[in-house]
Structures are given as C-alpha cells and as structure tokens.
C-alpha cells in the first residue's frame, strides 16, 4: 500500500483487507436513550483513502486481524473530511 505507516495494522471490512493505524482505546460518556450517560470504549482508526473503492459506513463491522483472537468493532463514525485519509471511530464488539 502506498504511503502506509510503518506501524500500520491489518483490518477486514466488507470482505476488503486494508491497513491502518489504530489509536489507543478511550473511555467516553455517551447519552442513554432514557436519560443519563453510560461509558463506552472507543478506538480511532486512520487509513489512507486510496485503499477504498467504496468508503465503509457506520453500523458495519470491522475486524482487526493482526492479533489472535481477532477483535470485532462496530463502525460508529466515518470522517471523510481529509482528502488523503479516512478516520473511523470504532466501538469494541458493537457495545
């Protein structure tokens, strides 16, 4: 992959294998439907845009495949504002 970071990690989304850089997990407060807040763990993944023919969308699953056992994330947010990169906010195991 052209321009891949040296610490790039393998992932799989929609049958497509890609590489990107995973950030550290962060615990954030998200609003509950019935009021109040709950904590959840979010991870940022940055990948080069030129890998994708179609940009993945929220609610799709993304699997980190470089570790065993693999980790499945739910794509929560996709930021396509950068012309060179796509940034994903991921939620572990769809939590």
Phi, psi and omega in degrees: 000129180291132176076014181292138177291153182292338179258023180294147184239146179283142173215164180229128177214128179056036180078000180261133176262128180224181176228144178199175181252119178272136174272181177283147176294141177232139176270126181232155175270130176237145182292142173274153178300319182274007182109160181080190183226158172225158180265143173214156181265128178238146178232139176262137174234127176246129180226151178289139185296327186293352176287333191259132169274327174230127181287127175301154183244163175304153179079002175267155180269143177231132184245127174276115191256359184276356181234159179233126359287158179295160177243130178259131178242156170257129177287121181262316182222141174238121179254116182247021183289333179278130182290344182253338186230157170243131179247129180248139167258121186246145177243125183298131177054025177068022182286000000 
